[in-house]
Amino acid sequence: MLKKNIEEMFRRFHQRDPEPQGELDYVNVYTLLVAVVLSAQATDIGVNKATKKLFAVADSPEKMVALGLEGITEHVRTIGLYRNKAKNLLALSVRLIEFYNSQVPENREDLESLAGVGRKTANVVLNLYFGHATIAVDTHIFRLSNRLKLAPSKNVVETERKLELAIPAKYKRHSHHWLILHGRYICKARKPLCAECLIADLCKSHDKID
């Protein structure tokens, strides 16, 4: 995609929604971290249903540990891969208590030292809560980056690197939210809603539906 078209695309995204929000529910940075860990291979809607009751009783590492593995498992059993995720929540909570004074760290390396936290999860937390201009590449962003020729690549790490270079600095802070929401609701994998697309005139994709 041409540089001028990338600039125009994000200008339109910003004009329509200057402060996009993630769709996961949370009450503090710890619950955000938990929600993002649970969201892997699961829908935000499904995660929100489970965490509503979970966060009512466990909104801190200490409270999560107090629930114990069985208690955590019971709260997240409606979410995909729940057994492994329950183990990760317990382990990351213990590590936060033992190594970080129960505080969620504000850097990627420390975040990725926590159970169940990879680069994407770390980027989401850094962006959403701490305000870093990180780009968390999920399936939607990976698809759009290739479909729109915005940052064509074969893996998510390369996609992130190319997006960092392609997206204008003034739009980078909210860029991954705009792309995720666009991919989730408009530029869908199988049947993109091109007639409703804000950037249809800028799109040269073979998947485009006239």
Secondary structure, DSSP 8 states (H G I E B T S, - for coil): --HHHHHHHHHHHHHH-SS---S---SSHHHHHHHHHHTTTS-HHHHHHHHHHHHHH-SSHHHHHHHHHHHHHHHHTTSTTHHHHHHHHHHHHHHHHHHSTT---SSHHHHTTSTT--HHHHHHHHHHTT--------HHHHHHHHHTTSS--SSHHHHHHHHHHHS-HHHHHHHHHHHHHHHHHTS-SSS--GGG-TTGGG---TT---
